[in-house]
Structure formats: structure tokens, C-alpha cells
Amino acid sequence: MTAPTDPDTAAQTDSARRLRASDAEREAVVHRLHEAVGRGLLTVEEGHERTATAYAARYVDELGPLTHDLPDPAPVAPGWKAVASTAALQARTSLMGAPAWSAADRRRRRGVLLVGILLALLLVIALTTAAVAGSGDWGGYGDYHHHWHG
């Protein structure tokens, strides 16, 4: 394999070696530029110019100047999916003593399954009772009308 003949890399020493930019790094910069245009931090023309420069960038150090004058992005909360999966893992570990269904003791799995079925049955009974209670005429109050005679 021969050394690249690109003048940018030929002029550099081993200590100041430039790293190539990946597609993912370019896309991250472009995403940040699009957000900046959407928030009004850049004009559409500026965003277009910087996006074209980002896609044309060969080296990582060419990407930094494209966003150096933009504020740091706000941290993003993990969202409900991450919270729910963490809660499910915690519940599974607490109930079964193992993080996975297959790793749990057979007797413990059977107990958890039985409790789950009983809870589902109780939920169905409660919903059915609520539906019946809300649809009938209980105690004769439904026919009570106050008539004003004057």
C-alpha cells in the first residue's frame, strides 16, 4: 500500500496526523446545522453553505468550525421508553431474582406467571363491574324529576 499523494496529508508529520471524518460524524454536524436553521440561529443560505461544506469535509478538524459559533445543544432526557425498560428490568429482577425470564428458577417463573394471570383476572372483573354499575338504574334515582309548579 502506498502513502496518499494528497498534499494535505503529505505535508503533515506523524505527530500532527489528521483523522478522516466518518459519514456518521458528518451527519451529526448536518443535523445540528438543520436544528440551528430551524431555531433561527442561521439563515437558510448559511445553513445550506455549511451543510455542503460538511458533506464535502474529509477530516474531522474541518467539521468543528462549522458549528463553533452555535450554542451547545440542550441535553436530551432519555424519554419514556428508557424509563419503562429500566423499570421493567428492575421489576423482573426483583420478582424473579434474575434479569431474564430464561435465567430465573422454574418455580419462581411459575409463581410469577400465576400472579400475573390472577392480576389480569382481577382487572377484567373490576372493569366488568364498573361497566355494569355505570349502565343500570340503581336505587330509583334515575327517574327522579323535580317539577316546579307555579
C-alpha positions in Angstrom: 0.0 0.0 0.0 1.4 3.4 -0.9 1.1 6.6 1.0 -1.6 9.0 -0.2 -0.5 11.7 -2.6 -2.9 14.3 -1.2 -0.9 17.5 -0.5 -2.9 18.0 2.8 -1.6 14.7 4.2 1.8 14.7 2.6 2.8 17.9 4.3 1.9 16.7 7.8 4.2 14.9 10.2 3.2 11.8 12.2 2.7 13.8 15.3 0.1 16.1 13.7 -1.8 13.4 11.8 -5.3 14.3 10.7 -8.2 11.9 11.2 -10.7 11.1 8.5 -14.3 12.1 9.1 -16.9 9.3 9.1 -20.3 9.6 7.5 -21.9 9.5 11.0 -19.8 12.5 12.1 -20.8 14.4 9.0 -24.5 13.6 9.5 -24.3 14.7 13.2 -22.9 18.1 12.1 -25.6 18.4 9.4 -28.3 17.5 11.9 -27.0 20.2 14.3 -26.9 22.7 11.4 -30.5 21.9 10.4 -31.6 22.4 14.0 -29.8 25.8 14.1 -31.6 26.9 10.9 -35.0 25.8 12.4 -34.3 27.8 15.6 -33.3 30.9 13.6 -29.6 30.8 14.6 -28.6 30.5 11.0 -30.2 31.8 7.8 -31.2 29.2 5.2 -28.3 30.3 3.0 -25.8 29.9 5.8 -27.2 26.5 6.6 -27.0 25.4 3.0 -23.4 26.6 2.7 -22.3 24.9 5.9 -24.2 21.7 5.1 -22.5 21.5 1.7 -19.1 22.1 3.4 -19.9 19.4 6.0 -20.7 16.8 3.3 -17.5 17.7 1.5 -15.3 17.5 4.6 -12.6 14.8 4.5 -11.2 15.4 8.0 -12.7 15.7 11.5 -11.0 19.0 12.1 -12.9 20.5 9.1 -16.2 19.8 10.8 -15.6 21.7 14.1 -15.5 25.3 12.6 -19.0 24.7 11.0 -20.7 24.7 14.5 -18.2 26.6 16.7 -20.3 29.7 16.8 -23.5 27.8 17.7 -24.6 27.2 21.3 -24.2 23.7 22.8 -27.2 21.6 22.2 -29.5 21.2 25.2 -29.2 17.8 26.9 -32.0 15.4 25.9 -33.9 13.5 28.5 -33.9 9.7 28.0 -37.6 9.6 27.3 -40.3 7.2 28.5 -39.1 4.2 26.6 -35.8 4.2 28.5 -37.6 4.8 31.8 -40.1 2.0 31.1 -37.4 -0.5 30.0 -35.4 0.2 33.2 -38.5 -0.2 35.4 -39.3 -3.5 33.6 -35.8 -4.8 34.1 -35.9 -3.8 37.8 -39.3 -5.5 38.3 -38.2 -8.6 36.5 -35.0 -8.8 38.6 -36.9 -8.2 41.8 -39.7 -10.7 41.1 -37.7 -13.5 39.5 -34.3 -12.9 41.0 -32.8 -12.8 37.5 -32.7 -10.2 34.7 -34.1 -12.6 32.1 -37.1 -15.0 32.1 -34.9 -17.9 31.0 -32.4 -17.3 33.7 -35.0 -17.5 36.5 -35.7 -20.5 38.7 -38.5 -22.7 37.2 -40.6 -22.5 40.4 -40.2 -18.7 40.6 -41.3 -18.4 36.9 -44.4 -20.4 37.6 -45.3 -18.2 40.6 -44.8 -15.0 38.7 -46.9 -16.4 35.8 -49.7 -17.4 38.2 -49.7 -14.0 39.9 -49.8 -12.3 36.5 -52.8 -14.3 35.5 -54.6 -13.6 38.8 -54.0 -9.9 38.4 -55.3 -9.9 34.8 -58.4 -11.8 36.0 -59.0 -9.2 38.8 -58.6 -6.4 36.3 -61.3 -8.0 34.0 -63.6 -8.4 36.9 -63.1 -4.8 38.1 -63.7 -3.4 34.6 -66.8 -5.6 34.1 -68.2 -4.5 37.5 -67.6 -0.8 36.6 -69.3 -1.2 33.3 -72.4 -2.9 34.8 -72.6 -0.3 37.6 -72.4 2.6 35.2 -75.1 1.3 32.8 -78.0 0.4 35.1 -80.7 2.3 37.1 -79.7 1.8 40.8 -82.0 2.9 43.6 -84.6 4.7 41.5 -82.7 8.0 41.3 -82.7 7.9 37.5 -86.4 8.6 37.3 -86.5 11.4 39.8 -87.5 14.7 38.2 -88.3 17.8 40.2 -91.2 19.6 38.7 -91.8 23.2 39.6 -95.5 24.2 39.9 -96.1 27.8 39.9 
